[in-house]
Amino acid sequence: MPGMARDAVLAAIGVGANLGPAEATLRAAREAIARLPLTQFVSASSLYRSAPIGAGGPDYLNAVVLVRTAWTAPALLDQLLRIEARFGRERPFPNAPRTLDLDLLRYGDGRITSPTLVVPHPRMGERAFVRRPLAELRPQWVASAELAATAGQRIERLQDRAPL
């Protein structure tokens, strides 16, 4: 069947939002991801609050979700874009505030470069809001140098909230 990988792969998905009821949106998005066919929810990180990078607007809430999936990476990305659309994601300009942002960060140990998808995500090493939650779940996927490089970015783990 097109869009299916031969074996299930562990994938990391970055989730973020800074418009509307961000926390409720992220929790609903996690559920939507967990309900995808050919996909099994594995775990989710804590929630983090961070300042926007490269744009204005309210602070973001971010987390990382791990799933085991039989979708190919391009097919999984397509499913994530469909979920974003259901939550009203618009793309008026680069780095615009968003109701929901879903990024395919890792697809196992795979490396993919195509016009529509680059995995591992090309900017995740520059972003504390990706590295810190990913390090909670899969420390072997996060180089200590990358954590150190993002140490100056404003980010706060929301310890008073349940993990996503």
C-alpha positions, 0 to 999 in steps of 0.5 A: 500500500502506498505511504506504508513503511515496511516496518514501524519506525520511531518518529519524533514530532514537534508540536507548538502553538501560540494563538488561541487556546494553545494548551488545549490545542496541543493536547487535542493535536496529540490525541489526533496524532495518536489516532492516526492509522498505522500509528501508535502513541509512545510518549510525550514530553512536558510542556514548555513556554518559549519566546517566538524566534524570528517573529513577533507574537505571543509566547509559544507552548511546545512539546515533542510527541513520539510515535511508532508508525508504519507511514513513510516519512512523506506520508506521515508529514502529509497526515500532520499537515492535515491535522494542522489544517483541521486546527486552522493553521494558516501560513500568511508569511514565514514564522507567522504566529500559528494555531498549531505547528507540527514538525516531523523532527526525526524519522528513526535514524533516517536522513531524508532530503527532498523538496518537501521534507528534510529529516532530521529537521534542519533547524532543530539543533538551533531551537531550545524549544525542540531540543529540551523536550526531545532530550526528555524523551530520547536523550541519545537524539540530542547532542550536548553541544546542541543543548549548550548552543541553545542555552541562551534562549528563553524557555520555561518548562511548565512543571505545574502541568501534566506532560502533553 
